[in-house]
Amino acid sequence: MTFGSYEEFWPYYVAMHSRAATRWVHLCGTLSGLALTVYGVARGRRRYLAALPVLGYGAAWPAHFLIEGNNPATFGHPAWSLRGDAQMIRMMLAGRDAELDVIARKWLAENR
């Protein structure tokens, strides 16, 4: 799909994460990777810098194939997907996961 802006892309991104399990796998992978990366930086262990992409994508991509049955949005829109992941995780940590369900259902209803 083609999008003219991140704002157009965002509902699509959320729809590609329509199941709560997919979103939670993303959150767990990203936060685990971030924690290990911060630990590595704090301890001067540069090899830990790879933890964020390895754990983040390593958890997220199989969730798309196994839970959602779709391809990760990262494949077509890497920068916007990274931004979308951060926005989605912020919303989840703020207790706004139900809003993500609404955005996903609306986009899917209008585009399927």
Backbone hydrogen bonds in HBPLUS format (Angstrom, degrees):
<---DONOR---> <-ACCEPTOR-->    atom                        ^
c    i                          cat <-CA-CA->   ^        H-A-AA   ^      H-
h    n   atom  resd res      DA  || num        DHA   H-A  angle D-A-AA Bond
n    s   type  num  typ     dist DA aas  dist angle  dist       angle   num
A0009-PHE N   A0005-SER O   3.11 MM   4  6.39 148.3  2.22 140.8 150.2     1
A0009-PHE N   A0006-TYR O   2.95 MM   3  4.80 114.3  2.40  92.0 109.3     2
A0010-TRP N   A0006-TYR O   2.81 MM   4  5.96 152.4  1.89 162.2 167.5     3
A0012-TYR N   A0009-PHE O   2.99 MM   3  5.33 116.6  2.40 111.2 127.0     4
A0013-TYR N   A0009-PHE O   2.89 MM   4  6.13 159.4  1.93 157.0 163.9     5
A0014-VAL N   A0010-TRP O   2.96 MM   4  6.25 164.1  1.99 159.4 162.7     6
A0015-ALA N   A0011-PRO O   2.92 MM   4  6.11 154.1  1.99 143.0 150.6     7
A0016-MET N   A0012-TYR O   2.96 MM   4  6.29 140.9  2.11 148.3 158.7     8
A0016-MET N   A0013-TYR O   3.15 MM   3  5.21 127.1  2.45  95.4 108.9     9
A0017-HIS N   A0014-VAL O   2.85 MM   3  5.04 152.7  1.93 107.5 115.8    10
A0022-THR N   A0019-ARG O   3.01 MM   3  5.49 125.7  2.32 109.6 122.3    11
A0023-ARG N   A0019-ARG O   3.28 MM   4  6.73 159.8  2.32 152.3 157.6    12
A0024-TRP N   A0020-ALA O   2.91 MM   4  6.16 158.4  1.95 156.4 162.4    13
A0025-VAL N   A0021-ALA O   2.96 MM   4  6.13 149.7  2.05 144.9 152.8    14
A0026-HIS N   A0022-THR O   3.02 MM   4  6.28 158.2  2.07 148.8 154.7    15
A0027-LEU N   A0023-ARG O   2.92 MM   4  6.22 162.9  1.95 148.9 153.4    16
A0028-CYS N   A0024-TRP O   2.92 MM   4  6.06 169.5  1.93 148.2 151.0    17
A0029-GLY N   A0025-VAL O   2.94 MM   4  6.03 166.9  1.96 151.3 155.3    18
A0030-THR N   A0026-HIS O   2.87 MM   4  5.95 169.4  1.88 158.1 161.5    19
A0031-LEU N   A0027-LEU O   2.89 MM   4  5.93 169.8  1.90 153.7 157.2    20
A0032-SER N   A0028-CYS O   2.95 MM   4  5.89 154.6  2.02 141.4 149.0    21
A0033-GLY N   A0029-GLY O   2.96 MM   4  6.03 160.8  2.00 143.8 149.7    22
A0034-LEU N   A0030-THR O   2.84 MM   4  6.02 154.6  1.91 148.0 155.7    23
A0035-ALA N   A0031-LEU O   2.89 MM   4  6.02 159.1  1.93 144.3 149.8    24
A0036-LEU N   A0032-SER O   3.01 MM   4  6.26 164.7  2.03 152.5 155.9    25
A0037-THR N   A0033-GLY O   2.95 MM   4  6.07 151.3  2.03 143.2 151.7    26
A0038-VAL N   A0034-LEU O   2.90 MM   4  6.13 165.1  1.93 154.8 158.0    27
A0039-TYR N   A0035-ALA O   2.93 MM   4  6.11 161.1  1.97 147.7 153.6    28
A0040-GLY N   A0036-LEU O   2.87 MM   4  6.03 159.2  1.91 144.6 150.3    29
A0041-VAL N   A0037-THR O   2.92 MM   4  6.20 158.8  1.96 152.4 157.7    30
A0042-ALA N   A0038-VAL O   2.88 MM   4  6.05 166.1  1.89 153.9 158.1    31
A0043-ARG N   A0039-TYR O   2.92 MM   4  6.11 143.0  2.06 147.2 157.3    32
A0044-GLY N   A0040-GLY O   2.92 MM   4  5.85 106.8  2.47 135.6 152.0    33
A0045-ARG N   A0040-GLY O   2.70 MM   5  4.65 155.4  1.76 148.5 148.2    34
A0044-GLY N   A0041-VAL O   3.19 MM   3  5.05 156.3  2.25  99.1 106.3    35
A0048-TYR N   A0045-ARG O   3.09 MM   3  5.93 159.6  2.14 123.9 129.2    36
A0049-LEU N   A0046-ARG O   2.91 MM   3  5.59 166.1  1.93 122.1 126.8    37
A0050-ALA N   A0047-ARG O   3.37 MM   3  6.09 162.3  2.40 114.5 118.1    38
A0051-ALA N   A0048-TYR O   2.93 MM   3  5.31 161.0  1.97 112.7 119.1    39
A0054-VAL N   A0050-ALA O   3.04 MM   4  6.01 161.8  2.07 157.0 162.4    40
A0055-LEU N   A0051-ALA O   2.81 MM   4  5.61 164.4  1.83 146.6 152.1    41
A0056-GLY N   A0052-LEU O   2.81 MM   4  5.51 150.8  1.90 142.3 152.3    42
A0057-TYR N   A0053-PRO O   2.94 MM   4  5.58 154.8  2.01 132.7 139.9    43
A0058-GLY N   A0054-VAL O   2.80 MM   4  5.30 135.4  2.00 125.1 139.5    44
A0059-ALA N   A0055-LEU O   3.03 MM   4  5.86 139.1  2.21 134.8 140.4    45
A0060-ALA N   A0056-GLY O   3.04 MM   4  6.13 161.8  2.08 143.8 149.7    46
A0061-TRP N   A0057-TYR O   2.97 MM   4  5.66 166.6  1.99 144.6 148.5    47
A0063-ALA N   A0060-ALA O   3.05 MM   3  5.17 118.1  2.45  99.4 115.4    48
A0064-HIS N   A0060-ALA O   3.14 MM   4  6.54 146.0  2.26 152.7 162.0    49
A0064-HIS N   A0061-TRP O   3.07 MM   3  5.27 124.9  2.39 101.8 115.2    50
A0065-PHE N   A0061-TRP O   3.29 MM   4  6.67 160.7  2.33 153.6 157.7    51
A0066-LEU N   A0062-PRO O   2.75 MM   4  5.83 169.4  1.76 159.0 162.5    52
A0067-ILE N   A0063-ALA O   2.78 MM   4  5.14 151.7  1.86 130.9 140.2    53
A0068-GLU N   A0063-ALA O   3.18 MM   5  6.70 155.2  2.25 150.3 157.8    54
A0069-GLY N   A0064-HIS O   2.67 MM   5  5.78 129.1  1.92 149.5 166.3    55
A0070-ASN N   A0064-HIS O   3.01 MM   6  5.41 155.8  2.07 132.8 135.5    56
A0075-PHE N   A0072-PRO O   3.21 MM   3  5.96 155.6  2.27 117.5 121.6    57
A0076-GLY N   A0073-ALA O   3.14 MM   3  5.75 138.5  2.32 113.9 122.6    58
A0077-HIS N   A0073-ALA O   2.97 MM   4  5.99 152.3  2.05 155.7 164.4    59
A0081-SER N   A0077-HIS O   2.88 MM   4  5.85 148.0  1.98 152.9 162.9    60
A0082-LEU N   A0078-PRO O   3.08 MM   4  6.24 152.4  2.16 143.8 149.8    61
A0083-ARG N   A0079-ALA O   3.10 MM   4  6.42 163.2  2.13 150.1 154.6    62
A0084-GLY N   A0080-TRP O   2.77 MM   4  5.92 153.0  1.84 143.1 151.6    63
A0085-ASP N   A0081-SER O   2.79 MM   4  5.96 153.8  1.86 146.7 153.1    64
A0086-ALA N   A0082-LEU O   3.09 MM   4  6.37 160.9  2.13 147.6 151.9    65
A0087-GLN N   A0083-ARG O   2.96 MM   4  6.24 160.1  2.00 149.7 155.3    66
A0088-MET N   A0084-GLY O   2.78 MM   4  5.92 162.4  1.81 152.2 157.4    67
A0089-ILE N   A0085-ASP O   2.92 MM   4  6.06 164.5  1.94 151.3 155.4    68
A0090-ARG N   A0086-ALA O   2.93 MM   4  6.11 159.3  1.98 147.3 153.3    69
A0091-MET N   A0087-GLN O   3.00 MM   4  6.23 160.6  2.04 148.6 153.5    70
A0092-MET N   A0088-MET O   2.96 MM   4  6.23 156.6  2.01 148.2 155.0    71
A0093-LEU N   A0089-ILE O   2.88 MM   4  6.09 165.6  1.90 156.0 159.3    72
A0094-ALA N   A0090-ARG O   2.99 MM   4  6.16 132.8  2.22 139.5 152.3    73
A0094-ALA N   A0091-MET O   3.16 MM   3  5.02 129.5  2.43  91.1 104.8    74
A0096-ARG N   A0091-MET O   2.80 MM   5  5.02 160.9  1.83 154.5 150.7    75
A0095-GLY N   A0092-MET O   2.97 MM   3  5.14 160.7  2.01 110.4 114.1    76
A0099-GLU N   A0096-ARG O   3.12 MM   3  5.47 132.8  2.36 105.1 116.6    77
A0100-LEU N   A0097-ASP O   3.02 MM   3  5.16 123.0  2.35  98.7 113.2    78
A0101-ASP N   A0097-ASP O   3.18 MM   4  6.65 148.5  2.29 147.0 155.5    79
A0102-VAL N   A0098-ALA O   3.18 MM   4  6.53 153.9  2.25 145.8 151.7    80
A0103-ILE N   A0099-GLU O   3.00 MM   4  6.31 164.0  2.02 153.2 156.8    81
A0104-ALA N   A0100-LEU O   2.93 MM   4  6.09 166.0  1.95 152.5 156.4    82
A0105-ARG N   A0101-ASP O   2.92 MM   4  6.08 170.0  1.93 153.7 156.5    83
A0106-LYS N   A0102-VAL O   2.98 MM   4  6.09 161.3  2.02 150.8 156.0    84
A0107-TRP N   A0103-ILE O   3.04 MM   4  6.25 168.6  2.06 152.5 155.3    85
A0108-LEU N   A0104-ALA O   2.95 MM   4  6.09 169.2  1.96 157.3 160.7    86
A0109-ALA N   A0105-ARG O   2.93 MM   4  6.02 156.7  1.99 145.4 151.9    87
A0110-GLU N   A0106-LYS O   3.09 MM   4  6.26 149.9  2.18 147.2 154.8    88
A0111-ASN N   A0107-TRP O   2.97 MM   4  6.00 130.9  2.22 145.4 158.4    89
